């Protein structure tokens, strides 16, 4: 895809993204987040949302949301490149490290006491204690995967994939990126009751 080529990160952009990733992991260590699940294991997949091991392993039902973050950020980068041509289009190739900064900032914010408490108060994540570092690192990785795939797919396919992932999570766990944002920013009692089953 033409826009994908123009947004595809060059070598320095890959290095910058890696530096941001390592810095985010270092910040999470400094915040005293647990490196792995306190259960003492690392699983490739943990599918029980209402459990103490949710958001503690490599993938869970929220990994598709982070993948969708990548689809959305690639779409935003493409729109910005088209609208402003960003200094001749060259800075557009820095879109990946910028996306990693945004995702890393979210992973750090998500693990602050203020956001952890907000999740407990306003969402179905009543026992949420924050993410393990391995989960946060994997979430950043899922965002990168979504971003890079979006650069290879036609726009309509990225939109279709994002919608599919949202509907899949909605059907299976009664939660997804859209509801997560809604319930964090503007909790709706009817949605909370429906999510509780």
Secondary structure, 3 states (H helix, E strand, C coil): CHHHHHHCCCHHHHHHHHHHHHHHHHHHHHCCCCCCCCCCCCCCECCCCCCCCCCCCCECCCHHHHHHHHHHHHHHHHHHHHHHCCHHHHHHHHHHHHHHHHHHHHHHHHCCHHHHHHHHHHCCCCCCCCCCHHHHHHHHHHHHHHHHHHHHCCHHHHHHHHHHHHHHHHHHHCCCHHHHHHHHHCCCHHHHHHHHC
